[in-house]
Amino acid sequence: MRSKRKLMDLALKSQFVPVLRKRGFKGRYPHFTRITEGKVDILGIQFSQWGDQFYLEIGIGPREGVNLSSGKLIEGDKLKHYHIVERRRVGDLSYDYSNIDPVDVANKVIRCIESIEEWFADSNRESILTTLRANRVAGEVFLPSPQTTGQTGPYPAVPDGSDE
């Protein structure tokens, strides 16, 4: 009998990864990047160590990469979601697969792809990239807080594609 995690991996690899590939993402599961004209779109699948759940993490970075606080340069095509300050989790909660068919969970992830694409395409990302390029240090980048941008409350999560 395969573990729940292995079944979830198989479902994501067979259902979700082909959707990412058709949209131009490259990389090895669970880390994907797509290099566009002015930026790198980053998507990572982060499994919880506490149970049968995972998160989709998305972010953007400069094509030329970022310098970590250690001074090490991470090239744009090698960036992972955890290297980037400007990132979001997709949805408010994790994707739980403890009592749900992994294929159904993978299909739920696929339904959120348009929301993810809208987040990547948001024109406000350009000012963030300018800040990232100016600093080039992932751990020391200032990003506007809701208080400085006039937003109320925390930054919203990207919709998770659920029908609820």
C-alpha positions in Angstrom: 0.0 0.0 0.0 1.4 3.4 -0.9 1.5 6.2 1.6 -1.0 9.1 1.3 2.0 11.4 0.5 3.2 9.2 -2.4 -0.3 9.1 -3.8 -0.6 12.9 -3.5 2.8 13.3 -5.3 1.6 11.0 -8.1 -1.7 12.9 -8.5 0.1 16.3 -8.6 2.7 15.0 -11.0 0.2 13.4 -13.4 -2.5 16.1 -13.2 -1.0 19.5 -12.1 2.5 19.4 -13.5 1.4 18.9 -17.1 -0.8 22.1 -16.7 2.2 24.0 -15.5 4.3 22.7 -18.4 1.7 23.9 -20.9 1.9 27.3 -19.4 5.7 27.5 -19.8 6.9 26.4 -16.4 10.2 24.4 -16.1 11.9 22.7 -13.2 11.6 19.6 -11.2 8.7 18.7 -8.9 8.0 20.4 -6.5 9.9 23.6 -7.7 8.9 25.4 -10.9 10.0 28.6 -12.6 8.9 30.5 -15.7 11.2 33.1 -17.1 9.3 36.0 -18.8 10.5 39.2 -20.3 11.1 41.1 -17.1 10.8 38.5 -14.3 10.8 35.0 -13.1 7.5 33.5 -12.0 8.0 30.9 -9.2 5.7 28.2 -8.0 6.5 25.7 -5.2 4.6 23.0 -3.5 5.4 22.9 0.2 4.3 19.8 2.1 3.6 20.1 5.8 5.7 18.2 8.3 2.7 18.1 10.6 0.2 16.1 8.5 -1.4 15.3 5.2 -1.4 18.8 3.7 0.5 21.1 1.5 0.6 24.7 0.4 1.1 26.3 -3.0 3.7 29.1 -2.7 4.0 31.6 -5.6 6.4 34.4 -6.0 8.2 36.6 -8.5 11.9 37.5 -8.8 14.2 39.4 -11.0 15.5 37.5 -14.1 19.1 38.3 -13.0 18.5 36.5 -9.7 19.0 37.6 -6.1 21.9 37.7 -3.7 21.2 36.0 -0.4 22.3 37.7 2.8 25.3 35.3 2.8 26.4 36.9 -0.5 25.6 33.9 -2.6 24.0 34.7 -6.0 21.0 32.6 -6.9 20.4 32.8 -10.7 16.9 33.6 -11.9 16.3 30.2 -13.3 17.4 28.5 -10.0 15.2 30.6 -7.7 12.8 28.8 -5.3 9.8 30.2 -3.6 11.8 30.4 -0.3 14.4 32.6 -1.8 11.9 35.3 -2.6 10.4 37.9 -0.3 7.5 38.8 -2.6 5.5 35.6 -2.5 2.0 34.4 -1.5 0.3 31.3 -0.5 -2.5 30.3 -2.7 -5.7 30.2 -0.6 -6.2 30.8 3.0 -5.8 27.2 4.1 -3.6 24.3 3.2 -4.7 21.6 0.7 -5.6 18.7 2.9 -5.5 15.2 1.5 -6.0 13.2 4.6 -9.5 12.0 3.8 -9.9 13.2 0.2 -8.9 11.4 -3.0 -5.6 12.8 -4.1 -6.9 13.2 -7.7 -9.7 15.4 -6.4 -7.2 17.5 -4.5 -5.0 17.9 -7.6 -8.0 19.0 -9.6 -8.8 21.6 -7.0 -5.2 22.9 -7.4 -5.7 23.0 -11.2 -8.9 25.1 -10.8 -6.8 27.8 -9.1 -4.4 28.3 -12.0 -6.2 31.3 -13.5 -6.0 33.1 -10.1 -2.3 32.3 -10.0 -1.8 33.7 -13.5 -3.7 36.8 -12.6 -1.4 37.3 -9.6 1.7 36.9 -11.8 0.3 39.3 -14.4 -0.6 42.1 -11.9 1.0 45.3 -13.1 1.8 46.3 -9.5 4.4 43.6 -9.5 6.7 45.9 -11.6 7.3 48.3 -8.7 8.2 45.3 -6.5 10.6 44.0 -9.0 12.2 47.5 -9.2 12.7 47.3 -5.4 14.1 43.8 -5.6 16.6 44.8 -8.3 17.7 47.9 -6.4 18.5 45.8 -3.3 19.4 42.5 -4.9 19.4 40.9 -1.4 16.5 38.6 -0.8 16.5 38.9 3.0 16.8 42.7 3.1 14.2 43.9 0.6 11.7 46.5 1.8 8.2 45.7 0.6 5.4 48.2 1.2 3.2 47.2 4.1 -0.6 47.5 4.1 -0.1 50.6 6.3 2.1 52.4 3.7 0.0 51.4 0.7 -3.4 52.4 2.3 -4.7 48.8 2.2 -6.7 47.7 5.1 -5.9 44.3 6.7 -3.3 41.9 5.6 -2.4 41.2 2.0 -5.1 38.9 0.6 -4.2 35.4 -0.3 -4.6 34.3 -3.9 -7.9 32.5 -4.3 -7.6 28.8 -4.1 -10.0 27.7 -6.9 -12.5 26.2 -4.5 -16.1 26.3 -5.5 -17.2 27.4 -2.1 
